[in-house]
Amino acid sequence: MGEVIIRGMLPKDIDQIMNIERICFSLPWSKASFENELRNELAYYQVAEISGNIVAYMGMWRIIDECHITNVAVLPEYRNKGIASMLIEKMIEICRCSEISDMTLEVRVSNEPAINLYKKHGFFAVGKRPRYYFKPVEDALIMWRKMP
Ligand SMILES: CC(C)(COP(=O)(O)OP(=O)(O)OC[C@H]1O[C@@H](n2cnc3c(N)ncnc32)[C@H](O)[C@@H]1OP(=O)(O)O)[C@@H](O)C(=O)NCCC(=O)NCCS
């Protein structure tokens, strides 16, 4: 694996992000949603690039002094190499520098890889949102991370 570069998402990345989105999620976001996110000054998106190719991305919204993680996805052939961890650590650093005190997210209750990833980086489960997801219908686990 070549060097992993973590950097802010740019308009030219959107086609590659859409490919990741379609591979990783049963209900992928539209191209227009990502274009809107790039115009949204409260949205922060980071990508992981290897040899010029986007292999992963992660997004969050700033809401007053909290951060809401919107999405994280890594192409299957690049998983278990610490790439999501690099993205999450970058987001934590951005929050620390922006005086954001707490971070939160929802995740499918069956998504063990993602739940483990978040726990590894200091998130803990606080409750569930029943039937939050479709395709298939499933509860969401609500997780929070408090800045030390
Ligand atoms: C969840 C996901 C983002 C993890 O990405 P990744 O780059 O493979 O994660 P990392 O290599 O940084 O792993 C960090 C930790 O996550 C956990 N983890 C990752 N993959 C796992 C798996 N298959 N099973 C169990 N735990 C796993 C482990 O705790 C791991 O730490 P460890 O290596 O010390 O055991 C990736 O599997 C993915 O894109 N899944 C599909 C999209 C998705 O479900 N996104 C989350 C939506 S909320």
The ligand as an SDF file (V2000), in Angstrom:
LIG
                    3D

 48 50  0  0  0  0  0  0  0  0999 V2000
  -16.3120    0.4930    9.5250 C   0  0  0  0  0  0  0  0  0  0  0  0
  -15.1580    0.8320    8.5430 C   0  0  0  0  0  0  0  0  0  0  0  0
  -15.2640    2.3080    8.1850 C   0  0  0  0  0  0  0  0  0  0  0  0
  -13.8080    0.5390    9.2580 C   0  0  0  0  0  0  0  0  0  0  0  0
  -12.7580    0.9750    8.4050 O   0  0  0  0  0  0  0  0  0  0  0  0
  -11.2500    0.3950    8.5220 P   0  0  0  0  0  0  0  0  0  0  0  0
  -10.3610    1.3230    7.7840 O   0  0  0  0  0  0  0  0  0  0  0  0
  -11.2550   -1.0240    8.1370 O   0  0  0  0  0  0  0  0  0  0  0  0
  -10.9990    0.5180   10.0990 O   0  0  0  0  0  0  0  0  0  0  0  0
   -9.5550    0.4590   10.8380 P   0  0  0  0  0  0  0  0  0  0  0  0
   -8.6310   -0.4170   10.0470 O   0  0  0  0  0  0  0  0  0  0  0  0
   -9.1140    1.8380   11.1380 O   0  0  0  0  0  0  0  0  0  0  0  0
   -9.9580   -0.3150   12.1720 O   0  0  0  0  0  0  0  0  0  0  0  0
  -10.0590    0.3330   13.4240 C   0  0  0  0  0  0  0  0  0  0  0  0
  -10.8080   -0.5450   14.4020 C   0  0  0  0  0  0  0  0  0  0  0  0
  -12.1570   -0.8090   13.9290 O   0  0  0  0  0  0  0  0  0  0  0  0
  -12.5760   -2.1060   14.3640 C   0  0  0  0  0  0  0  0  0  0  0  0
  -12.8320   -2.9410   13.1820 N   0  0  0  0  0  0  0  0  0  0  0  0
  -12.5360   -2.6440   11.8810 C   0  0  0  0  0  0  0  0  0  0  0  0
  -12.9530   -3.6580   11.0830 N   0  0  0  0  0  0  0  0  0  0  0  0
  -13.5130   -4.5850   11.8880 C   0  0  0  0  0  0  0  0  0  0  0  0
  -14.1500   -5.8510   11.6400 C   0  0  0  0  0  0  0  0  0  0  0  0
  -14.2690   -6.3490   10.3870 N   0  0  0  0  0  0  0  0  0  0  0  0
  -14.6530   -6.5250   12.6950 N   0  0  0  0  0  0  0  0  0  0  0  0
  -14.5670   -6.0580   13.9360 C   0  0  0  0  0  0  0  0  0  0  0  0
  -13.9650   -4.8560   14.2430 N   0  0  0  0  0  0  0  0  0  0  0  0
  -13.4470   -4.1390   13.2220 C   0  0  0  0  0  0  0  0  0  0  0  0
  -11.4450   -2.6680   15.1780 C   0  0  0  0  0  0  0  0  0  0  0  0
  -11.6550   -2.2900   16.5360 O   0  0  0  0  0  0  0  0  0  0  0  0
  -10.2370   -1.9250   14.6160 C   0  0  0  0  0  0  0  0  0  0  0  0
   -9.1700   -1.8260   15.5240 O   0  0  0  0  0  0  0  0  0  0  0  0
   -8.0310   -2.9860   15.5710 P   0  0  0  0  0  0  0  0  0  0  0  0
   -7.4790   -3.0580   14.1720 O   0  0  0  0  0  0  0  0  0  0  0  0
   -7.0720   -2.4780   16.5870 O   0  0  0  0  0  0  0  0  0  0  0  0
   -8.7500   -4.2440   15.9430 O   0  0  0  0  0  0  0  0  0  0  0  0
  -15.2440   -0.0580    7.2600 C   0  0  0  0  0  0  0  0  0  0  0  0
  -15.4180   -1.4010    7.6410 O   0  0  0  0  0  0  0  0  0  0  0  0
  -16.3440    0.3340    6.2930 C   0  0  0  0  0  0  0  0  0  0  0  0
  -16.1680    1.1660    5.4100 O   0  0  0  0  0  0  0  0  0  0  0  0
  -17.5420   -0.2990    6.4350 N   0  0  0  0  0  0  0  0  0  0  0  0
  -18.6700   -0.0300    5.5150 C   0  0  0  0  0  0  0  0  0  0  0  0
  -19.2570    1.3420    5.7220 C   0  0  0  0  0  0  0  0  0  0  0  0
  -19.7950    1.5350    7.1300 C   0  0  0  0  0  0  0  0  0  0  0  0
  -20.4340    0.6480    7.6900 O   0  0  0  0  0  0  0  0  0  0  0  0
  -19.5630    2.7250    7.6860 N   0  0  0  0  0  0  0  0  0  0  0  0
  -20.0170    3.1040    9.0080 C   0  0  0  0  0  0  0  0  0  0  0  0
  -21.3460    3.7540    8.9170 C   0  0  0  0  0  0  0  0  0  0  0  0
  -21.8430    4.4370   10.4910 S   0  0  0  0  0  0  0  0  0  0  0  0
  1  2  1  0
  2  3  1  0
  2  4  1  0
  2 36  1  0
  4  5  1  0
  5  6  1  0
  6  7  2  0
  6  8  1  0
  6  9  1  0
  9 10  1  0
 10 11  2  0
 10 12  1  0
 10 13  1  0
 13 14  1  0
 14 15  1  0
 15 16  1  0
 15 30  1  0
 16 17  1  0
 17 18  1  0
 17 28  1  0
 18 19  1  0
 18 27  1  0
 19 20  2  0
 20 21  1  0
 21 22  1  0
 21 27  2  0
 22 23  1  0
 22 24  2  0
 24 25  1  0
 25 26  2  0
 26 27  1  0
 28 29  1  0
 28 30  1  0
 30 31  1  0
 31 32  1  0
 32 33  2  0
 32 34  1  0
 32 35  1  0
 36 37  1  0
 36 38  1  0
 38 39  2  0
 38 40  1  0
 40 41  1  0
 41 42  1  0
 42 43  1  0
 43 44  2  0
 43 45  1  0
 45 46  1  0
 46 47  1  0
 47 48  1  0
M  END
$$$$
